[in-house]
Amino acid sequence: MKHSAAYEERLKLIVQNLPEKPGCYQYLDNKGTVIYVGKAKNLKRRVSSYFLKDVQTEKTRMLVSRIEDIRYIVVETEWDAFLLENNLIKRYKPRYNILLKDDKTYPSICITREEFPRVFKTRKIIRNGSEYYGPYSHVGTLNGLMEIISKAYRIRTCRLPLEWDSIKAGKYKECLEYHIKNCPAPCIGNVTAGEYRKQIDEIREILKGKSQDLTRKMIGEMKDLAAELKFEEAQAVKNRYETIMAFREKSRVVDIGLDNVDVYNIDNDDDVVFVNYLHVADGCINQAFTFEYRRRMDESPEEMLMLAVVEMRSRYKSTAREIIVPFEPETQIEGATWTVPQKGDRKKLLELSALNVRQYRADRLKRSDKLNPEQKHVRLMKQLGELLGMEKTPMRIECFDNSHISGTDAVASCVVYENGKPDRKDYRLYNIKTAEGGDDYGSMYEVMTRRWKRALDECAPLPDLVIVDGGKGQMSIAKEVADNLNIDLNIAGLVKNSRHKTQGMLYGFPQMEVGIKPDSELFRLLEQMQEEVHRVAVSFHRKKRSSHQTSSELTDIKGIGEQTATVLLKRFKSVKRISEANLQELEEAIGKAKAEKVYNWFREK
């Protein structure tokens, strides 16, 4: 969209008058809709950078072309700007901003706002004064917490609207849960609201990850009850204490001294950034959440990390004073410090967070590949192109190999992969004509010359990438052919180990080894390509050798040459069938005189 000079002058005046203070800015389109929200340590400097045409990216140019007005809000600190930006993004959901992508609603644990509260898991958040803990992306953690609550505490599970007036009036009757000792039956006045809420208070401490403080109180309570000779009550507290301690020991991942700590780690894949968040209390992980952001404006890893920190601290009401991260952002958080650990328990937590990110990313890719198999092949080709530093994604790949035994019956094959999948209609088989038997380099030179010269003559597509089944020598031959034909081709070679298995890949001139993980999808695809071109070459060689041996048997007959042998094999398919044919059938194929020679030869034999 091209703007008038008056428009550009108006925006220029707005930018020139922006304060050099921390704050948030909003870009609006011609309908007054907020299309982008940003934060800045220096508003004037940050907003001005969008209008510097020599440093604009394509995405930035797209955004700037739609800006009709600019609004801003000044705040005290850069951290305040992050918090405000997070709220504004949630409020306006701007088109060009990063949005948190949740593929489903994760469950939470709810404590209702009632005289006798209920505790249950739910995916629906109702703003009626009830307390919500979560959401829990790992259902196992949520179920573990619900199990400990059900084992350690006797709270109601019914949905009755319990109020003292109704209870006193005898409106309700106890249910089976009371008789099997799962509920204290507040519905018939068996427990006071104060006694019941004591249990709820302890459940809150567990959900907040404060079980260490809770167990200390329980030890004191047990001693007091025992001193008062209230052994049954003391035993009940002991049972709760042991249940909680068993859960804590099972849940602990680091030293108990590590308390109220947040952990973040990130990974990225093209335009998607994956973030894992862990909250540690008393050495246990009591909150874990992995999610993804989709980049909109070429945001840096630091910007993505800060967005995640703001979002998670807001969502989980975290007050952690220490935040463990893979790298230290420039922005400081009020009341908290960054930690980039090098060893110990904090390093262990960071590695655990990284493991969660990688697993989440792998799971997302698997699901995406199942839904759209074509996307997987394109992704792998793009990955290969980036790994080799190619400007164009290698969507068309040609692989070459040759086959012979001691120089006899030399053949070669060319297999084609289109969009990461074999394109069998474009496979080609070659009988070596000019190169001497056993000369692999000469054979490869001949085949590639024939292949690409014909492609040029017929205006057929040339490969984006050539892969030879060999090392530096065969790559050099491919480059020599390409130079002679005056075509520019990307050339790679797949190298095998002593057990004839794919070992690695060479690329470029001078040839350099490309680092590809042996257990990766890309390596397995390259291995498949190498096996396929070898299979095709060997199959063709066997067929030719078999045909050659069969023809030799027929040409042993006096007066029968190669041409006649070929006619017979084409008609009868095998020597056995030729030997069993009657004279009339042979005459129909090769004439009376030759037919008699063949017929008599097999009868005499």
PyMOL commands that set and color helices and strands:
alter all, ss='L'
color gray80, all
select helices_A, chain A and resi 5-16+43-49+53-55+58-64+78-92+139-152+164-168+176-179+186-188+193-207+211-227+231-251+301-315+344-371+373-388+424-426+440-457+472-484+521-555+562-572+575-580+583-590+592-604
alter helices_A, ss='H'
color red, helices_A
select strands_A, chain A and resi 23-28+34-40+69-74+100-101+108-111+119-122+131-133+261-269+272-281+284-294+322-324+337-339+396-405+408-418+421-422+428-431+465-468+491-496+502-507+512-514
alter strands_A, ss='S'
color yellow, strands_A
deselect
rebuild
show_as cartoon
